[in-house]
Amino acid sequence: MKIRIFSCLALAFIMTLSGCMKDDLEDLQNQIDDLNTKVDDLEQAQQEALLAAIANLEASLAALNSDLVEDLQLLEQEIAENANAVYYGNVITAADYDSLVAQGATIITGKVVVNNDGNVQDLAGIKLIGKDLEINDGTAITMESLQSIGEDLIISGVATEASVNLANLSSIGGDFHVLSNDGLTEIVMDELVLVSGELMTETNDMLTKISFAKLDQVDDLYINGRLTEDPNYLFFGQITYLDLSATDVSNDVMVSYIGNAPSATFGKVGGDFEFRNNLIVSLDVASPTVGGDFIIESNARLTSIETSMIESIEGNIKFLYNDNSIFWEETERSGLTAIPSFEALTFIGGNIEITSNKAISTIEAFNNVTEMTGSNIKFESNGSNIDNILVFNSLVSSGASQWSNASVRIYEKTNWFDGFNAIENLLNVDITVQAPTEAGGGFGPFEVGGPVKVDGFNALTQVSTMKLNVMEINEFNAFQSMDNFQNFQEYLTVYMPTDETVGMCSMEPIFTKIKNGDFENWNGTRVAKFYMNYSEMDRDAAIDQLLAPCAL
């Protein structure tokens, strides 16, 4: 009986255990099925994200009328037809690279990090990276098959001497950053057409070459070659080859501290254009509109600037210190000898400052500009032997509104000034024209020791204040329509020609009104002052002297 009871209990236990095991196996299978479903869903999501990235690149390339869209369509077809072609996930660790090589995939859905030449070799067959490509080290970094990157390309921390040549890369879906690479010497991507985000290079002290021979579109462009250390404290970088393929830039362009490169060419510029502290010789900006400021500053070797296509500049214009003064051992001035004429330019949305370009010998510029909405126009200290200055002779409107006008300041050494012949109203006018002083200035009649002539402002009728320093001139034909001063303090200051035979006959009508007391007020604070050799003269006697040659 005991044996039978024991047998029954044992049988019951086995049956119970068998039932439990069956339940556990079913649970396990359910978990596996659920995990497979999640993996499938994850792969599906990654594939959809990859296809979305491709679609975005296709749309951007199509907008550029690029035939590279066809290459991306072939990649889409490869994703659809060959499951083995797609590696799902990131490629960062050694195990990731082993899995990638074992699979033989040509497309990676996730992020890729390159840490050595072995990683570069493992990526030789990769055509598309869905997310970021981050290059942190290597020596000869070439990925011959790579065509597109879905998000960012980041080259950073490359410490050993290295070059990057991605010979078939055509599009980057995000930003392209080249930052803090002590060993990087070259970046060559001559099939690159599109960078959907910003392109930035900075703190790459050994970099000598940047070549993007087919680049067509960038969102923002920042190229900074500044050295981190320089015993001469000039900090010009070593980049001597810069090919940006006249790329269009949707927003801002900032190029600085490039070495002795022969030229730089740009297409459309949607924001600010800033070109500072370079040794580049020639600059070409082929943009109908510059959407912000246009700044050319401290470019010691710059001799040529092409701006013939620019019709509108929405911000300020500045040309500052573009000569070789920074090189103390070079005693003869060289650099920019002429401000570009801007022959197509009709609108300026900010101020104009042309200052301290010491090699300038002629300024004939802005003569088709009809409107500027800034508050100041300044030409000052641009060389000491300028042949002629002919500027703004079509300008009819200045200032931010109909109730405000711009001020004009001219302080130059030139044989002939003539400008602003169409404008009727300005705020303040401050003119100093002196004789050229350096040997070798001018040509023909316009040479050092030749005539010093002031023309211009022929339509101007009204200002708040006017200051004229014409001590060194020998001919004056300006301001013939002047009729009114708005300021209620010192409204006119004239430093008279030291040659008493030189008259200012074109201003006879306004001088006559001044002499007749038309602008005087009850308390005597509204005054015009005249100086001969810096000594103040009696107003009426000074006017008589200035008008005396008119009767001859």
Order of alpha helices (4+ residues) and beta strands (2+ residues): alpha-alpha-beta-alpha-beta-beta-alpha-beta-beta-beta-beta-beta-beta-beta-beta-beta-beta-beta-beta-beta-beta-beta-beta-beta-beta-beta-beta-beta-beta-beta-beta-beta-beta-beta-beta-beta-beta-beta-beta-beta-beta-beta-beta-beta-beta-beta-beta-beta-beta-alpha-beta-beta-alpha
